[in-house]
Amino acid sequence: MSNFKIAVPHTVNPGSKVKLKSIPTGPSENLSFDKAAARSQIASNAVEMAELAKRLYAEDKRSILLVLQGMDTAGKDGTIRWVMRGMNPTSCQVHSFKVPSAEERDHDFLWRHHNAAPRRGNIGIFNRSHYEEVLVVRVHNLKPEKRWQKHYGLINDFENLLTECDTKVVKCFLHISKERQQQRLQARLDDPTKHWKFSMGDLAERKLWGKYQEAYEDALEKCSTPFAPWHIIPSDKKWYRNLVISELLKKTLQDMDPQYPEPEGDYEGVVVE
């Protein structure tokens, strides 16, 4: 049993309003644990999740899709590195969605995402996702509003389809403050070894912070459903962000309780020579 009962996400109840300014971006001040204890728990969780993931793969009946969304520097890559340690790469795949290719643009907006959905027995991770169609597309006016407004319902239908086909959809919005983003971007500039992670486009996107917050609020409100609710993860502290998602994913696997399949026959007395 975990000792980190306080490390839980803010889950968006279906139909409720979301005001991101009123939701903390960091842990509460009365935590009963520190960074070192959190990292120890994450490591312990990783061992348990690796075993549960092995059983999920052997069972070969269900899958998990972990969706990670957030503003630049929120820590999607860092979350994957820390939380998914120890997972067998055979059964755990990461898909990073960037600007659609020419082939992808020639299909419906969900085509490339559905094509990357995890197979039975697998855990799939979307580093950015189908929600870009109601975030970047909306903020930059890449499509008419009457088109992207329809995407909320299509996204819900897509996630319902995945759920009905035995894929558990776990959606995490990595919630950081504008001040913390400024610090992380500046850190990239101050460290020459991190210049590859920086682009002048990051500064242009930062100027659209308010529009992105509005777009996220709408996505969180309109696409938090009983079968695929949104979880808002305080992400100003990397170790706390990682702990919350680790606990969430561990509980998801525990609740699924995958089992090894029954053997095909009675192997008692069988000897390999």
FENLIN-V206870 format. One record per run of one state. SS is the DSSP state (h for helix, s for strand, l for the rest). FROM is the first residue (numbers start at 1). LEN is the number of residues. If there is no record, write none. Layout:
BEGIN
ss = [SS	SS]
from = [FROM	FROM]
len = [LEN	LEN]
END
This chain:
BEGIN
ss = [l	s	l	h	l	h	l	s	l	h	l	s	l	h	l	h	l	s	l	h	l	h	l	h	l	s	l	h	l	h	l	h	l	h	l	s	l	h	l]
from = [1	10	12	20	23	35	60	63	71	76	84	92	97	102	106	111	116	123	128	130	135	136	140	145	165	167	176	178	191	192	198	200	207	209	223	230	235	238	257]
len = [9	2	8	3	12	25	3	8	5	8	8	5	5	4	5	5	7	5	2	5	1	4	5	20	2	9	2	13	1	6	2	7	2	14	7	5	3	19	17]
END
